Amino acid sequence: MDAISLEHQTGPGHPESPARYQAVAKALRDSGLEKELTPVKGREAEDEEIVLCHTRAYLETVIKDVAAGRDDLSTGDTAISPRSLEVARHAAGGVLSAVDAVMSGQLKNAFCAVRPPGHHARPAQGMGFCLFNNIALGARHAQKKHGAAKVLIVDWDVHHGNGTQDIFYEDGSVLFCSTHQAPWYPYTGWAEETGRGSGEGSTFNFPFPGGAGMKEIGGVLENRLLQEAAKFKPDLVMISAGFDSRIDDPLGKFRLTDEDFAALTRLLMKFADEHCQGRLVSVLEGGYNLEGLASAVTGHVSALKQG
């Protein structure tokens, strides 16, 4: 966690607001979890780290757009403010630091309470509420710095992780799975989208209608994805932990509960224990009901701590 997250201002009424960070921080503090956790020192992601997943031209566009005082990125619908580039670098850098801690054995697992989120950010385009693809950068960092041959990314956000999919769509070294509401923003992530070239068969999309819950989401993860993932043999498990798939979120119609998130966490931890020495890094994505976000994160982090 890094309080600089508060400096990314999205404007009045925007669902991805600094209040999200405040809600998570307060929940971890009030639950007593904060005192039991080992903090990881954050940092800014450098240009050469960002271009592991994004084009240099896109990075330059973000730099120019923020410097020009724009209210949104010229590539799409992403709100920005004067310190958004700095905050986005810290969000990505915090994930890189967490990957370092887990891959080096300093920690068994980690949760990155960062904003802005990242899973919609494509190689050359910011989308949704996302500037840089934090989890994709973490996966590439694990591969480049720590020699991880294969990384499993599981995205349980209510929205399809289209940016993460695009980054790894032709790359068989990353197994990407997304459970998401469909049809729903960003209107991608159909079951027939399975990868291309050397990445064919390394993308798994499980679109569900509004109203889906643990039966559907937990069922496909346990009974379909993890069987394939066991054959894949990852060196690291990463979670795009979007809590807008929780019941009563204003931006989604899934029905996961706090207990469901804890159960999903334990399921992926068990898999990580069996296949990659427990190495798991979770990265915050969506979640816009502040009370729900707080309680879901508490359940998720409590389960991680028990590992």
Number of C-alpha atoms within 10 A of each C-alpha: 20 20 12 18 25 19 17 22 20 20 14 7 7 12 18 23 21 20 14 24 24 15 19 23 19 14 20 21 14 12 12 12 14 15 11 11 14 10 13 19 12 18 17 19 21 12 13 10 19 24 16 18 26 23 15 16 13 19 21 11 17 23 15 15 20 20 14 11 12 14 17 17 22 16 14 12 15 19 24 25 21 17 17 25 22 17 26 28 21 25 33 32 24 27 33 28 21 26 31 19 19 20 23 12 13 11 18 20 24 25 25 26 23 28 32 34 27 31 33 27 28 25 23 18 24 28 22 17 25 26 31 33 27 35 30 30 26 28 26 24 22 22 18 13 12 13 12 17 15 19 26 24 25 22 26 29 26 32 29 29 31 20 25 27 31 17 20 22 24 19 20 20 20 26 27 27 28 30 25 29 25 19 16 19 18 15 12 18 27 17 12 10 17 19 21 15 10 12 17 14 18 25 26 23 22 22 23 19 13 17 14 18 20 17 11 14 21 20 12 14 22 14 10 12 20 17 12 15 20 13 9 18 17 21 21 27 26 26 23 27 29 26 30 27 32 28 19 16 22 13 18 23 20 25 20 24 20 21 15 20 26 19 17 20 23 17 16 21 24 14 21 24 16 12 19 16 16 22 25 29 29 27 28 25 31 28 27 24 19 17 14 21 25 23 20 26 26 24 20 23 21 18 18 21 14 8 13
